[in-house]
Amino acid sequence: MLEIHVLRENAPEIIEGLKKRNHDFTAPINEILELDEKRRACQQKMDQVLAESNALSRDIGDLFKRGKAEEANAMRAKSAEYKEESHRLKEEFQELDNRMNEALHHVPNVPNTIVPAGNSDKDNEVVHSEGETPNLGENNLPHWELADKYDLIDFDLGAKITGAGFPVYKGKGAKLQRALINFFLDEADKAGYNEVIPPHMVNEESGFGTGQLPDKEGQMYHATVDNLYLIPTAEVPVTNIFRDVILESKQFPIKMCAYTPCFRREAGSYGKDVRGLNRLHQFDKVEIVQIQHPDQSYDTLTTMVDHVKGLLQKLGLQFRILRLCGGDLGFTSALTYDMEVFSAAQERWLEVSSISNFETFQANRLKCRFRDENGKTRLVHTLNGSALALPRIVAALLENNQDADGIRIPECLHKYTGFERID
């Protein structure tokens, strides 16, 4: 959520910056500023009434001390009026404050200046590409056919048990899945990330803190009886560890990672582009999260991108890095890099990671702050990234490493899988 004092001081620049999201926020921001002005005016009235009420109370007390009870009692009627006015003003202030914050909740983060203009993912900017497209020959198979051929993943059985988008991993398919999770966690550990195992359900406050609510409630599974939400990513519970926390500068950087299943309704997803592992309702992911000093967060974003790049290099996958344009940027993000791997059998790029800097946007919702060297309390910067999401990694590994006799397993996974090939 944007800070109101920043919006108040920089409204024209913020309105201009938000145009990269292909929407004119002039009207809602002007409404917010108008509510803020009325709210501050109401606060001034409350302060004035309180000061006059306190002065009157002192005068009444002084009259009683001087034995002028009749005059003091006569003034009590005015004191009651002040109390009534103060109560009315508090209610007015609270209503204005609630309306202002509700309006603020629907204004997205301001894109960083280097975010390219654009309307959709077609306008994202490729900033790096690496690796060669494997030559699979004419008889190559997509991963869903390979999964069936080698009895690795059963999509029909998952649909029977739960529904489409909930696959069952079997045999070497299950072991490959577990191997990737352990590999990603071990690599995060080597990079200094502290592992946590968070809850897989969160409350409304947590969903609001990281920006899933009220923006993405339609994409989240909601357990209505207990009013809890299944997590769409470990970002939500891990970042909320620091909700309502005041940190010290010496604690930076705070680096955390977590493996969790992720649950997404993906409403409206259908067609060939979501076949097999391409888009699921439940999938596994290792997430990296950093809480950082504002002066260091963009250097940190670079190190997080490099970490994910290193994982893809060790897996031997062809990949590219995209800087998302304003039209494809997430609601809470100031700058996002997507990592995509090339699926040789499908002849298309598959997104496997997003790494984002949210600057103070999440921190303002979370009320996550730190004390700087001058003792001043400031908002932290939050960052996170997928390192990595498994379904499309598995899809690319199966497709790109197939040959006439089976599927090769990358060397970095051998100690985790216990086998070098699937045949």
Secondary structure in CASP SS format (residue, H / E / C, confidence):
PFRMAT SS
TARGET T0000
AUTHOR 0000-0000-0000
METHOD secondary structure of the structure
MODEL  1
M C 1.00
L C 1.00
E C 1.00
I H 1.00
H H 1.00
V H 1.00
L H 1.00
R H 1.00
E H 1.00
N H 1.00
A H 1.00
P H 1.00
E H 1.00
I H 1.00
I H 1.00
E H 1.00
G H 1.00
L H 1.00
K H 1.00
K H 1.00
R H 1.00
N C 1.00
H C 1.00
D C 1.00
F C 1.00
T H 1.00
A H 1.00
P H 1.00
I H 1.00
N H 1.00
E H 1.00
I H 1.00
L H 1.00
E H 1.00
L H 1.00
D H 1.00
E H 1.00
K H 1.00
R H 1.00
R H 1.00
A H 1.00
C H 1.00
Q H 1.00
Q H 1.00
K H 1.00
M H 1.00
D H 1.00
Q H 1.00
V H 1.00
L H 1.00
A H 1.00
E H 1.00
S H 1.00
N H 1.00
A H 1.00
L H 1.00
S H 1.00
R H 1.00
D H 1.00
I H 1.00
G H 1.00
D H 1.00
L H 1.00
F H 1.00
K H 1.00
R C 1.00
G C 1.00
K C 1.00
A H 1.00
E H 1.00
E H 1.00
A H 1.00
N H 1.00
A H 1.00
M H 1.00
R H 1.00
A H 1.00
K H 1.00
S H 1.00
A H 1.00
E H 1.00
Y H 1.00
K H 1.00
E H 1.00
E H 1.00
S H 1.00
H H 1.00
R H 1.00
L H 1.00
K H 1.00
E H 1.00
E H 1.00
F H 1.00
Q H 1.00
E H 1.00
L H 1.00
D H 1.00
N H 1.00
R H 1.00
M H 1.00
N H 1.00
E H 1.00
A H 1.00
L H 1.00
H C 1.00
H C 1.00
V C 1.00
P C 1.00
N C 1.00
V C 1.00
P C 1.00
N C 1.00
T C 1.00
I C 1.00
V C 1.00
P C 1.00
A C 1.00
G C 1.00
N C 1.00
S C 1.00
D H 1.00
K H 1.00
D H 1.00
N C 1.00
E E 1.00
V E 1.00
V E 1.00
H E 1.00
S E 1.00
E E 1.00
G C 1.00
E C 1.00
T C 1.00
P C 1.00
N C 1.00
L C 1.00
G C 1.00
E C 1.00
N C 1.00
N C 1.00
L C 1.00
P C 1.00
H H 1.00
W H 1.00
E H 1.00
L H 1.00
A H 1.00
D H 1.00
K H 1.00
Y C 1.00
D C 1.00
L C 1.00
I E 1.00
D E 1.00
F H 1.00
D H 1.00
L H 1.00
G H 1.00
A H 1.00
K H 1.00
I H 1.00
T C 1.00
G C 1.00
A C 1.00
G C 1.00
F C 1.00
P C 1.00
V E 1.00
Y E 1.00
K C 1.00
G H 1.00
K H 1.00
G H 1.00
A H 1.00
K H 1.00
L H 1.00
Q H 1.00
R H 1.00
A H 1.00
L H 1.00
I H 1.00
N H 1.00
F H 1.00
F H 1.00
L H 1.00
D H 1.00
E H 1.00
A H 1.00
D H 1.00
K H 1.00
A C 1.00
G C 1.00
Y C 1.00
N E 1.00
E E 1.00
V C 1.00
I C 1.00
P C 1.00
P C 1.00
H C 1.00
M E 1.00
V E 1.00
N C 1.00
E H 1.00
E H 1.00
S H 1.00
G H 1.00
F H 1.00
G H 1.00
T C 1.00
G C 1.00
Q C 1.00
L C 1.00
P C 1.00
D C 1.00
K C 1.00
E H 1.00
G H 1.00
Q H 1.00
M C 1.00
Y C 1.00
H E 1.00
A E 1.00
T C 1.00
V C 1.00
D C 1.00
N C 1.00
L E 1.00
Y E 1.00
L E 1.00
I C 1.00
P C 1.00
T C 1.00
A C 1.00
E H 1.00
V H 1.00
P H 1.00
V H 1.00
T H 1.00
N H 1.00
I H 1.00
F H 1.00
R C 1.00
D C 1.00
V C 1.00
I E 1.00
L E 1.00
E E 1.00
S H 1.00
K H 1.00
Q H 1.00
F C 1.00
P C 1.00
I E 1.00
K E 1.00
M E 1.00
C E 1.00
A E 1.00
Y E 1.00
T E 1.00
P E 1.00
C E 1.00
F E 1.00
R C 1.00
R C 1.00
E C 1.00
A C 1.00
G C 1.00
S C 1.00
Y C 1.00
G C 1.00
K H 1.00
D H 1.00
V H 1.00
R C 1.00
G C 1.00
L C 1.00
N C 1.00
R C 1.00
L C 1.00
H C 1.00
Q E 1.00
F E 1.00
D E 1.00
K E 1.00
V E 1.00
E E 1.00
I E 1.00
V E 1.00
Q E 1.00
I E 1.00
Q E 1.00
H C 1.00
P C 1.00
D C 1.00
Q C 1.00
S H 1.00
Y H 1.00
D H 1.00
T H 1.00
L H 1.00
T H 1.00
T H 1.00
M H 1.00
V H 1.00
D H 1.00
H H 1.00
V H 1.00
K H 1.00
G H 1.00
L H 1.00
L H 1.00
Q H 1.00
K H 1.00
L H 1.00
G C 1.00
L C 1.00
Q C 1.00
F E 1.00
R E 1.00
I E 1.00
L E 1.00
R E 1.00
L C 1.00
C C 1.00
G C 1.00
G C 1.00
D C 1.00
L C 1.00
G C 1.00
F C 1.00
T C 1.00
S C 1.00
A C 1.00
L E 1.00
T E 1.00
Y E 1.00
D E 1.00
M E 1.00
E E 1.00
V E 1.00
F E 1.00
S E 1.00
A C 1.00
A C 1.00
Q C 1.00
E C 1.00
R E 1.00
W E 1.00
L E 1.00
E E 1.00
V E 1.00
S E 1.00
S E 1.00
I E 1.00
S E 1.00
N E 1.00
F C 1.00
E C 1.00
T C 1.00
F H 1.00
Q H 1.00
A H 1.00
N H 1.00
R H 1.00
L H 1.00
K C 1.00
C C 1.00
R E 1.00
F E 1.00
R E 1.00
D C 1.00
E C 1.00
N C 1.00
G C 1.00
K C 1.00
T E 1.00
R E 1.00
L E 1.00
V C 1.00
H E 1.00
T E 1.00
L E 1.00
N E 1.00
G E 1.00
S E 1.00
A E 1.00
L E 1.00
A E 1.00
L H 1.00
P H 1.00
R H 1.00
I H 1.00
V H 1.00
A H 1.00
A H 1.00
L H 1.00
L H 1.00
E H 1.00
N H 1.00
N C 1.00
Q E 1.00
D E 1.00
A C 1.00
D C 1.00
G E 1.00
I E 1.00
R E 1.00
I C 1.00
P C 1.00
E H 1.00
C H 1.00
L H 1.00
H H 1.00
K H 1.00
Y H 1.00
T H 1.00
G C 1.00
F C 1.00
E C 1.00
R E 1.00
I E 1.00
D C 1.00
END
